[in-house]
Amino acid sequence: APRDGDTITFGTRHEPDGRVILCEYDRLLLLHTYSPNNGSDGPAFARRAAWERRVRTFVGAVRAWGAKPLVYAGDLNVAPEDADLSHPAWFRAWNSNAPGKRFKGSKPPEVSRLEPEDEGQPGCTDREKTYFRELLADGGLFDAFRAKNSATDVEGPNFSWRGPPGKDGPPETGRYWNRGMRIDHALVASALTVDACELLGRGAEREGYMGSDHCPLRL
């Protein structure tokens, strides 16, 4: 994250594995990214790890720079805690070493066994949760939604991603029907205060999702 006079930039090259928008305002910096999906095997895990290192380097540089506080928002592709999953045990069981639970396209378990930290649906692994905690620590950031909301009920506006209905039968035939993850975030520098942080979609029918599988977040 090179500095240039009185400003700071994410980098000088195109980001091949994520989408980055960095806006500088009079009183703060706003970083928005789509963070790469963790995938289900070693090469994908390594790609995600490299991305996380670069983001942590940037937020740490902004903190050390000190001229303007940072707000970091976007689809970070991680549910930081079990409270951010509608069905925690169900999500953790997918892409695991258990029989029949590896995702299609992954090498068979007897060929490529997952480390315990990498077991689970992408976005729900222990390693990704560690990345998230390190990101908050390095950037001096806090999770604005969790700071302002403690509810975790399945129907409420507590999950930013909701699974689709079944394609060839009743809605409940969809694997991810009525399941949700909070993987879109607003992370705010500790120097700032937040009055409210809300997810604007709810329920299995994806009310407020405006045709997407992700709902808006309002800070």
Sequence and secondary structure as in RCSB ss.txt:
>XXXX:A:sequence
APRDGDTITFGTRHEPDGRVILCEYDRLLLLHTYSPNNGSDGPAFARRAAWERRVRTFVGAVRAWGAKPLVYAGD
LNVAPEDADLSHPAWFRAWNSNAPGKRFKGSKPPEVSRLEPEDEGQPGCTDREKTYFRELLADGGLFDAFRAKNS
ATDVEGPNFSWRGPPGKDGPPETGRYWNRGMRIDHALVASALTVDACELLGRGAEREGYMGSDHCPLRL
>XXXX:A:secstr
  EETTEE S SS  SSSEEEEEE SS EEEEEE     SSHHHHHHHHHHHHHHHHHHHHHHHH SS EEEEEE
     SGGGBSSHHHHHHTTSSSTT S TTS  TTTS   GGG SSTT SHHHHHHHHHHHHHHTEEEHHHHH  
   SSSS  SEE    SSS GGGSTTTT EE  EEEEEETTS  S  EE  BTTTTBTSTTSSB  EE 
